[in-house]
Amino acid sequence: MKPARPQPRASSPTGRRELGGDQVEGRQAVRELLIAGRRKVYELWIAAQDDRSGPLRDIAELANASRVTVKQVSPGKLAGAARTDAPQGVLARCAPLPDVDLDTLVTRRKGVTPFLVAVDGVTDPGNLGALLRTAETAGVTGVVLPRHRAVHVTPTVAKAAAGAIEHLPMALVAGLPAALERLKSGGVWVVGLDSGGREPIDRLALATEPLVLVLGAEGKGLSPLVRKRCDVVAAIPLRGRLGSLNVAAAGAIACYEVARQRAAD
């Protein structure tokens, strides 16, 4: 029986939008999915002509060790089921990512000061995936995503994140402004990042405190309601003629600047 082409899971049976992540494509993303072992992997598809290549062989061995069903399919069949342009000969079908309660992101774990990232109106999946990858490598302890008017974890996001989604706790919130107020009540400082900010990110006085770094959509920046909730609005000094960075690049600079200041503290 021919398997049905997987479709995006935009919502749960109750109508509530889920975090996503139920289909993962790309070698690094699938490899981290299997290594992390956080969620059930139902089956792995590998393109038949690529099954002897080193990376795919290693992925198949990881799947077998975890008792995940591995299916060799034709390249055309895999391409037809894929939802990214270049799945790199492999895709996995798995349980959706679990979202966590917002309050759990505030809890200190093993003495680590909370360092969160929140996105405001970011709808480009490539940008979100790249941002998540950088955030994880910079030591971000959790991510806040709005339930509406923002991209969730699509296959494109998962592939661009290169496995970061398996290690970053993520909270889905009904409204970002209200979520920021909850974080503030839990002792977290809210730092917005915007080209019009008055405090240079490399001189951020709050860098070593519990904080959430809020990144706005490219072009629109922070929404007015979100900006009002910020304790500080910081900016990245730009030395050239261009007046802006995309959210993935801006997030990378800001995350690593906070990480640098924390390491020096």
DRENTIMI-366491 format. One line per 5 residues: number of its first residue (from 1); for each residue z, x negated, y negated of N, C-alpha, C. Coordinates in steps of 0.02 Angstrom, whole numbers, always signed. Layout:
<sites>
NUM = Z/X/Y/Z/X/Y/Z/X/Y  ...
</sites>
This chain:
<sites>
1 = +0/-43/+60/+0/+0/+0/+0/-44/-62  -45/-31/-108/-50/-71/-168/+7/-56/-216  +44/-108/-237/+100/-96/-283/+74/-71/-350  +114/-27/-381/+95/-1/-447/+105/-55/-498  +62/-56/-548/+70/-104/-602/+135/-89/-639
6 = +177/-140/-649/+240/-128/-683/+230/-107/-755  +271/-62/-778/+267/-37/-846/+330/-56/-884  +324/-64/-951/+383/-81/-990/+436/-26/-984  +499/-47/-979/+554/+1/-977/+583/+6/-1047  +556/+51/-1086/+578/+58/-1156/+645/+93/-1162
11 = +662/+133/-1110/+725/+169/-1115/+752/+183/-1046  +816/+199/-1043/+848/+217/-981/+836/+291/-969  +856/+319/-910/+848/+390/-898/+884/+434/-949  +934/+407/-983/+970/+446/-1034/+935/+443/-1101  +881/+405/-1107/+846/+399/-1170/+870/+340/-1212
16 = +920/+305/-1187/+947/+248/-1225/+904/+187/-1211  +884/+153/-1263/+843/+92/-1255/+884/+37/-1222  +854/+5/-1173/+887/-49/-1138/+868/-116/-1170  +904/-168/-1150/+889/-234/-1174/+822/-260/-1147  +804/-241/-1087/+741/-261/-1057/+750/-320/-1010
21 = +696/-358/-1001/+699/-416/-958/+687/-404/-885  +660/-344/-867/+651/-328/-796/+588/-360/-766  +546/-391/-806/+491/-431/-780/+490/-498/-818  +493/-552/-779/+496/-619/-808/+435/-658/-785  +400/-690/-832/+339/-727/-816/+344/-798/-846
26 = +307/-844/-815/+309/-913/-838/+356/-954/-795  +336/-1016/-782/+372/-1057/-733/+444/-1072/-753  +454/-1093/-815/+521/-1111/-836/+567/-1050/-839  +541/-994/-864/+581/-934/-869/+602/-909/-800  +555/-909/-753/+570/-885/-685/+618/-933/-650
31 = +608/-997/-660/+653/-1047/-630/+725/-1037/-653  +735/-1027/-718/+802/-1017/-744/+832/-951/-720  +790/-900/-713/+812/-836/-686/+843/-846/-617  +810/-885/-574/+834/-896/-506/+895/-941/-505  +896/-992/-547/+953/-1039/-548/+1016/-1004/-574
36 = +1009/-964/-626/+1067/-931/-656/+1100/-883/-608  +1059/-844/-572/+1086/-798/-522/+1129/-742/-551  +1117/-725/-614/+1158/-673/-647/+1138/-603/-628  +1075/-593/-606/+1051/-526/-593/+1005/-525/-532  +998/-466/-504/+959/-458/-443/+885/-470/-456
41 = +854/-512/-414/+782/-523/-417/+752/-488/-356  +709/-439/-368/+682/-398/-314/+625/-433/-277  +580/-464/-314/+525/-500/-281/+493/-549/-330  +461/-598/-300/+427/-650/-338/+354/-650/-317  +309/-649/-366/+237/-654/-353/+214/-723/-373
46 = +176/-755/-329/+146/-820/-344/+71/-815/-330  +31/-839/-377/-42/-838/-367/-60/-884/-310  -100/-860/-263/-114/-896/-200/-143/-965/-212  -188/-972/-260/-221/-1037/-270/-175/-1088/-301  -118/-1066/-328/-71/-1111/-360/-9/-1125/-319
51 = -5/-1099/-258/+58/-1101/-222/+77/-1170/-197  +31/-1218/-200/+48/-1285/-176/+66/-1333/-233  +61/-1310/-295/+78/-1354/-351/+153/-1366/-351  +174/-1424/-376/+244/-1444/-375/+292/-1393/-404  +283/-1372/-468/+330/-1324/-498/+335/-1258/-461
56 = +278/-1232/-438/+279/-1168/-403/+310/-1175/-334  +299/-1231/-302/+330/-1242/-238/+406/-1244/-245  +430/-1277/-297/+502/-1280/-310/+530/-1210/-324  +493/-1170/-362/+515/-1102/-378/+519/-1060/-314  +469/-1066/-271/+469/-1030/-208/+529/-1050/-164
61 = +545/-1114/-165/+602/-1138/-125/+668/-1110/-153  +674/-1107/-219/+733/-1077/-250/+739/-1003/-231  +682/-968/-232/+682/-897/-214/+702/-888/-141  +675/-928/-97/+692/-923/-26/+766/-937/-14  +793/-986/-50/+864/-1002/-43/+909/-944/-65
66 = +883/-903/-112/+920/-845/-137/+901/-780/-101  +860/-787/-49/+837/-730/-9/+797/-680/-50  +758/-706/-96/+713/-664/-135/+645/-662/-101  +617/-602/-96/+551/-594/-65/+498/-629/-107  +459/-673/-75/+405/-708/-110/+338/-683/-83
71 = +294/-661/-128/+229/-635/-109/+174/-678/-139  +128/-700/-98/+69/-733/-124/+15/-681/-137  -10/-679/-197/-60/-630/-217/-119/-667/-248  -175/-633/-254/-233/-664/-285/-220/-675/-359  -252/-726/-389/-244/-736/-462/-261/-674/-502
76 = -312/-638/-480/-332/-577/-517/-279/-524/-514  -247/-517/-456/-195/-466/-449/-134/-484/-491  -117/-548/-492/-60/-568/-533/-76/-559/-607  -137/-577/-627/-156/-569/-697/-155/-496/-718  -174/-451/-671/-174/-380/-686/-104/-351/-694
81 = -55/-381/-660/+14/-357/-665/+51/-390/-722  +26/-447/-745/+61/-484/-797/+58/-448/-864  +108/-459/-905/+109/-431/-973/+109/-486/-1026  +97/-548/-1004/+86/-603/-1051/+17/-631/-1039  -8/-669/-1087/-76/-696/-1081/-80/-752/-1029
86 = -26/-788/-1019/-27/-846/-974/+36/-847/-932  +39/-810/-877/+99/-808/-836/+110/-871/-795  +63/-918/-796/+70/-983/-762/+76/-976/-687  +44/-923/-659/+41/-915/-587/+103/-886/-555  +149/-859/-594/+210/-833/-564/+240/-777/-607
91 = +267/-726/-574/+306/-675/-608/+360/-651/-561  +414/-627/-590/+470/-601/-552/+487/-531/-577  +502/-487/-529/+528/-421/-546/+602/-420/-530  +641/-398/-578/+713/-405/-572/+750/-349/-608  +815/-347/-599/+856/-299/-635/+855/-315/-709
96 = +859/-264/-752/+860/-277/-824/+920/-320/-844  +915/-353/-899/+971/-392/-925/+1029/-346/-944  +1089/-365/-927/+1147/-325/-949/+1164/-342/-1021  +1176/-290/-1061/+1200/-304/-1129/+1276/-302/-1128  +1307/-337/-1173/+1379/-342/-1176/+1405/-303/-1235
101 = +1469/-286/-1233/+1500/-252/-1289/+1507/-301/-1347  +1497/-276/-1407/+1499/-318/-1466/+1565/-355/-1472  +1620/-321/-1456/+1686/-352/-1465/+1695/-413/-1420  +1661/-415/-1363/+1669/-472/-1318/+1640/-535/-1348  +1593/-528/-1395/+1563/-587/-1426/+1611/-622/-1474
106 = +1663/-586/-1494/+1711/-614/-1541/+1765/-654/-1504  +1774/-639/-1440/+1827/-671/-1401/+1812/-745/-1392  +1860/-786/-1409/+1852/-859/-1397/+1855/-872/-1322  +1808/-912/-1298/+1810/-930/-1228/+1813/-1006/-1222  +1863/-1028/-1184/+1874/-1099/-1172/+1879/-1139/-1238
111 = +1910/-1108/-1288/+1920/-1143/-1350/+1859/-1148/-1395  +1804/-1114/-1378/+1743/-1118/-1417/+1745/-1067/-1474  +1736/-1090/-1534/+1734/-1045/-1592/+1670/-1004/-1591  +1675/-938/-1598/+1615/-896/-1596/+1562/-918/-1646  +1501/-925/-1620/+1443/-942/-1661/+1388/-895/-1638
116 = +1377/-842/-1678/+1332/-788/-1659/+1269/-789/-1701  +1217/-760/-1675/+1155/-748/-1712/+1139/-674/-1708  +1121/-645/-1765/+1099/-575/-1768/+1030/-573/-1800  +988/-528/-1776/+921/-522/-1805/+914/-454/-1839  +882/-455/-1896/+874/-395/-1938/+800/-379/-1945
121 = +775/-333/-1904/+706/-310/-1910/+655/-359/-1883  +673/-403/-1838/+625/-450/-1809/+587/-414/-1753  +521/-408/-1762/+481/-369/-1714/+430/-412/-1677  +422/-475/-1695/+373/-518/-1661/+405/-548/-1599  +380/-534/-1538/+412/-558/-1477/+410/-634/-1470
126 = +356/-666/-1493/+353/-738/-1489/+406/-771/-1531  +417/-744/-1592/+469/-771/-1636/+538/-761/-1607  +551/-701/-1579/+617/-689/-1551/+630/-734/-1492  +580/-742/-1448/+589/-786/-1390/+603/-858/-1410  +565/-883/-1458/+576/-952/-1481/+645/-959/-1514
131 = +665/-908/-1550/+731/-910/-1582/+787/-911/-1529  +780/-871/-1477/+831/-870/-1424/+836/-938/-1389  +778/-969/-1378/+777/-1035/-1345/+815/-1085/-1388  +801/-1086/-1452/+835/-1133/-1497/+909/-1117/-1501  +926/-1053/-1507/+996/-1033/-1514/+1037/-1057/-1454
136 = +1010/-1049/-1394/+1047/-1069/-1335/+1058/-1145/-1334  +1007/-1182/-1351/+1013/-1255/-1350/+1058/-1281/-1406  +1066/-1242/-1459/+1109/-1264/-1515/+1182/-1244/-1505  +1197/-1209/-1451/+1266/-1190/-1438/+1287/-1122/-1463  +1239/-1080/-1480/+1255/-1011/-1500/+1289/-976/-1442
141 = +1342/-939/-1456/+1382/-908/-1403/+1364/-835/-1390  +1323/-804/-1431/+1303/-735/-1421/+1253/-712/-1472  +1217/-659/-1455/+1163/-633/-1498/+1173/-558/-1508  +1159/-535/-1568/+1164/-464/-1585/+1094/-438/-1601  +1072/-387/-1564/+1007/-357/-1574/+1014/-284/-1592
146 = +980/-259/-1644/+981/-188/-1658/+944/-148/-1604  +970/-90/-1588/+938/-49/-1536/+870/-23/-1559  +862/-12/-1623/+799/+15/-1649/+769/-32/-1702  +705/-25/-1713/+669/-64/-1764/+674/-139/-1752  +674/-158/-1689/+675/-229/-1672/+647/-237/-1601
151 = +616/-293/-1588/+591/-306/-1520/+650/-324/-1475  +646/-301/-1412/+696/-319/-1363/+665/-372/-1316  +691/-379/-1256/+669/-434/-1213/+609/-411/-1171  +550/-418/-1200/+488/-405/-1165/+470/-467/-1123  +419/-462/-1079/+398/-522/-1043/+377/-579/-1090
156 = +348/-563/-1147/+329/-615/-1195/+390/-649/-1223  +441/-611/-1239/+504/-640/-1264/+535/-684/-1210  +538/-659/-1149/+568/-697/-1094/+532/-763/-1082  +466/-762/-1085/+427/-823/-1073/+438/-873/-1130  +437/-850/-1192/+447/-894/-1249/+518/-922/-1250
161 = +566/-883/-1225/+635/-905/-1224/+648/-957/-1170  +603/-963/-1121/+605/-1015/-1070/+671/-1018/-1032  +700/-960/-1018/+761/-958/-979/+824/-947/-1019  +820/-949/-1085/+880/-941/-1127/+912/-873/-1118  +872/-822/-1102/+899/-755/-1094/+948/-750/-1035
166 = +944/-797/-989/+990/-797/-932/+1058/-824/-949  +1065/-855/-1006/+1128/-889/-1023/+1160/-863/-1087  +1123/-824/-1127/+1149/-799/-1191/+1174/-727/-1183  +1238/-715/-1194/+1261/-645/-1197/+1229/-610/-1256  +1205/-549/-1245/+1172/-511/-1298/+1201/-441/-1303
171 = +1215/-420/-1364/+1241/-353/-1377/+1188/-312/-1413  +1177/-251/-1388/+1133/-204/-1422/+1176/-158/-1465  +1159/-151/-1528/+1200/-110/-1573/+1157/-55/-1605  +1189/+1/-1618/+1153/+58/-1647/+1130/+43/-1718  +1172/+9/-1756/+1154/-9/-1825/+1183/-76/-1841
176 = +1142/-121/-1869/+1165/-189/-1883/+1218/-190/-1938  +1211/-153/-1994/+1263/-156/-2045/+1333/-138/-2019  +1337/-85/-1978/+1402/-65/-1950/+1427/-118/-1902  +1382/-148/-1864/+1402/-201/-1817/+1430/-261/-1854  +1400/-278/-1910/+1426/-335/-1949/+1496/-320/-1976
181 = +1508/-258/-1995/+1575/-240/-2019/+1625/-247/-1962  +1606/-228/-1902/+1651/-236/-1844/+1666/-309/-1831  +1615/-351/-1837/+1626/-422/-1827/+1672/-451/-1880  +1663/-428/-1942/+1706/-452/-1996/+1779/-432/-1983  +1789/-372/-1957/+1857/-350/-1943/+1887/-390/-1886
186 = +1845/-422/-1845/+1868/-465/-1791/+1876/-537/-1812  +1870/-551/-1876/+1880/-619/-1901/+1819/-663/-1903  +1760/-632/-1900/+1697/-670/-1901/+1666/-666/-1971  +1647/-723/-1998/+1613/-725/-2063/+1539/-709/-2053  +1511/-672/-2100/+1440/-653/-2096/+1400/-695/-2145
191 = +1354/-735/-2118/+1313/-779/-2159/+1240/-758/-2153  +1212/-733/-2207/+1142/-715/-2207/+1099/-776/-2223  +1039/-777/-2198/+992/-831/-2213/+933/-800/-2249  +922/-823/-2310/+869/-794/-2351/+846/-845/-2403  +783/-844/-2419/+757/-893/-2467/+789/-888/-2535
196 = +817/-829/-2550/+851/-820/-2614/+925/-835/-2613  +950/-862/-2557/+1021/-877/-2552/+1043/-931/-2600  +1106/-928/-2620/+1132/-975/-2670/+1164/-1037/-2639  +1182/-1034/-2575/+1216/-1091/-2544/+1169/-1127/-2497  +1155/-1191/-2507/+1111/-1227/-2461/+1142/-1229/-2391
201 = +1102/-1220/-2341/+1128/-1217/-2272/+1161/-1282/-2252  +1140/-1338/-2280/+1171/-1401/-2261/+1237/-1413/-2296  +1257/-1367/-2340/+1323/-1372/-2372/+1364/-1309/-2358  +1350/-1276/-2304/+1383/-1214/-2287/+1457/-1225/-2273  +1500/-1199/-2316/+1572/-1210/-2309/+1600/-1176/-2248
206 = +1567/-1124/-2223/+1593/-1085/-2167/+1567/-1108/-2100  +1531/-1163/-2098/+1497/-1184/-2037/+1543/-1193/-1978  +1605/-1215/-1990/+1651/-1228/-1935/+1695/-1168/-1918  +1686/-1112/-1954/+1725/-1052/-1942/+1689/-1006/-1893  +1724/-956/-1865/+1688/-905/-1826/+1637/-870/-1870
211 = +1575/-871/-1851/+1523/-842/-1895/+1467/-810/-1856  +1432/-766/-1891/+1370/-738/-1866/+1316/-754/-1917  +1264/-786/-1894/+1207/-804/-1937/+1156/-748/-1931  +1140/-717/-1987/+1096/-659/-1987/+1027/-680/-2013  +976/-667/-1972/+908/-687/-1989/+865/-624/-1999
216 = +830/-622/-2056/+788/-565/-2071/+717/-575/-2048  +679/-521/-2050/+609/-523/-2030/+569/-565/-2079  +517/-597/-2052/+473/-637/-2095/+440/-591/-2147  +441/-613/-2208/+411/-573/-2262/+462/-529/-2295  +493/-483/-2258/+540/-435/-2287/+608/-467/-2299
221 = +626/-515/-2257/+692/-545/-2264/+747/-497/-2243  +807/-508/-2269/+864/-465/-2253/+856/-397/-2286  +873/-345/-2249/+872/-278/-2278/+930/-271/-2327  +924/-226/-2377/+977/-219/-2428/+1046/-204/-2398  +1049/-160/-2348/+1114/-142/-2319/+1145/-201/-2282
226 = +1103/-240/-2249/+1129/-299/-2214/+1152/-352/-2264  +1113/-363/-2316/+1131/-412/-2367/+1199/-396/-2398  +1214/-333/-2408/+1277/-313/-2438/+1337/-331/-2393  +1325/-335/-2328/+1379/-352/-2281/+1391/-427/-2275  +1348/-467/-2304/+1354/-539/-2296/+1409/-567/-2341
231 = +1450/-610/-2313/+1500/-645/-2354/+1466/-700/-2395  +1415/-730/-2366/+1377/-783/-2400/+1304/-774/-2381  +1259/-786/-2429/+1188/-789/-2414/+1165/-861/-2427  +1145/-894/-2373/+1125/-964/-2377/+1049/-971/-2376  +1025/-1028/-2397/+953/-1041/-2400/+938/-1110/-2371
236 = +878/-1117/-2346/+853/-1182/-2324/+814/-1213/-2382  +835/-1271/-2407/+798/-1302/-2462/+727/-1319/-2439  +678/-1298/-2477/+608/-1312/-2461/+581/-1362/-2512  +550/-1416/-2487/+528/-1470/-2531/+453/-1469/-2545  +416/-1431/-2506/+344/-1429/-2515/+321/-1372/-2559
241 = +257/-1355/-2553/+229/-1303/-2595/+234/-1233/-2565  +243/-1230/-2498/+250/-1165/-2466/+319/-1137/-2479  +322/-1071/-2486/+384/-1040/-2506/+425/-1009/-2450  +404/-1016/-2387/+442/-984/-2334/+428/-1016/-2267  +471/-1001/-2219/+464/-1020/-2149/+465/-957/-2107
246 = +434/-959/-2047/+442/-900/-2005/+512/-899/-1976  +532/-842/-1947/+602/-834/-1927/+622/-882/-1872  +575/-900/-1828/+592/-946/-1774/+606/-1016/-1802  +566/-1039/-1848/+576/-1105/-1878/+639/-1106/-1921  +648/-1053/-1961/+707/-1050/-2004/+771/-1047/-1961
251 = +768/-1008/-1908/+826/-1003/-1863/+842/-1069/-1830  +791/-1106/-1811/+802/-1171/-1779/+838/-1219/-1826  +814/-1222/-1888/+846/-1266/-1937/+918/-1246/-1950  +929/-1181/-1960/+995/-1157/-1976/+1044/-1165/-1918  +1022/-1150/-1857/+1066/-1157/-1799/+1087/-1229/-1789
256 = +1040/-1274/-1794/+1057/-1344/-1783/+1097/-1374/-1841  +1089/-1346/-1901/+1129/-1370/-1957/+1202/-1349/-1947  +1211/-1287/-1925/+1280/-1265/-1910/+1309/-1306/-1853  +1269/-1318/-1800/+1292/-1359/-1744/+1310/-1430/-1766  +1271/-1458/-1812/+1284/-1526/-1835/+1351/-1529/-1872
261 = +1362/-1480/-1915/+1424/-1480/-1953/+1485/-1469/-1908  +1476/-1428/-1857/+1531/-1417/-1810/+1547/-1480/-1770  +1496/-1516/-1751/+1506/-1578/-1713/+1540/-1631/-1755  +1528/-1629/-1821/+1557/-1679/-1865/+1628/-1662/-1887  +1648/-1601/-1873/+1714/-1578/-1896/+1771/-1611/-1857
</sites>
